Amino acid sequence: MKSFISKRVASVPPSGIRRYFDISATMPDVISLGIGEPDFVTPDPILEEGIASLRRGDTHYTSNSGTYELRCALSEHLNQLYGVSYDPMDELLITVGVSEAMYLGLTAIIDPGDEVIVPQPCFVAYAPEVVFAGGTALTIGCKVEHEFQVTGAEIEARVTPRTKAILIGYPNNPTGAVLTPERMAEIAAVAERHNLLVISDEIYDRLVYGVQHTCFAALPGMKERTLLLGGFSKDYAMTGWRIGYIAAPKEVLGAARKVHQYTIMSAPTTAQAAALFALKHGEAHVQQMVEEYDRRRRLLVHELNMLGLDCFEPRGAFYAFPSVGKTGMNDETFADQLLAEEHVAVIPGNAFGDGGAGYVRMCYAQSYSKIEEALERIHTFMRRHG
Ligand SMILES: Cc1ncc(COP(=O)(O)O)c(C=O)c1O
């Protein structure tokens, strides 16, 4: 029978991550270093503000762009942290997570056949979203020698007359890489030379360890070329609330808002109230979580290196990305066997695209004691296979 599914959608394979969640859900004593979300519950005062907003009767749509208060607070927040100034009236839009922000940004700028350069390993949704928007993803496999940062030269080598944008995500999922100022300047120079837009997913902007995050839009000349995507899921442990944003030059933002108006209407009202509270009063909670992630990060990275799973030092997000090369297994076999034999779930690097094969992603948004126990199990596994 003929398939009714569009070629665009049919061409995208299912996510390589899901299988591991499905298998581990059937095992009683599994320790999951697989899932990429905070183990923390949303800090209590933020949660209470969401409940209070419901009790106040704020159960209606908001402005399509998101509440004016939230946009103003966000504008102030970005200015204070990164020295970049966005007009809350027409340069900021509140979305249903960075997921929607990405969809809007790509839909707003892509014509059929336009190319977007996507450095990988990266968040599993980037290349599929480019394809869903009608574009072509030109991938680049980043290298451990460059600590998984993409270089300007690697990007420039992929540019063609059809290239419209570069889609980057740092701090990076799955590698934990952050960009040095030199690499950022190289990317900015390529964008300028070839008149490209830069879509910068900075969802992990606050989760950095011993380095400072630089917002791509804050680089000289880059605000006019950047679609900045950010959100509350990771920094404030609010994945289920579904709040993100897109900040962009007026013309692009207007186009994104049009798509948002017709598809979503407005981001969840309760969650917008909670996000506003998070921006105004959540800083101490962010700092506490960052400290705890850092403690876990140091433990995990140190121990992995001791066990022969070579791991470069991740400086952001909450992932370690060790090589499994010394075991003689590929990343999928390693992940399958570790799950089957020791009940520890990790994700094979090839699920994150080019450059990921031979590595696995381990998420340390998991309690310190669980990480210790997972490491003991990995130790047992390595004695058998190392
Ligand atoms: C790099 C990156 N971007 C975007 C998202 C989606 O986030 P949100 O919950 O804001 O839709 C994730 C979630 O894992 C992510 O890791």
The ligand as an ORCA input file, in Angstrom:
! r2SCAN-3c Opt
* xyz 0 1
  C      21.051     21.163     23.603
  C      19.586     21.075     23.859
  N      18.773     21.941     23.245
  C      17.441     21.900     23.448
  C      16.861     20.960     24.269
  C      15.363     20.968     24.425
  O      15.036     21.676     25.566
  P      13.592     22.168     25.982
  O      13.213     21.370     27.178
  O      13.776     23.627     26.333
  O      12.685     21.993     24.833
  C      17.669     20.035     24.929
  C      17.087     18.992     25.787
  O      17.695     17.993     26.117
  C      19.075     20.099     24.717
  O      19.927     19.249     25.320
*
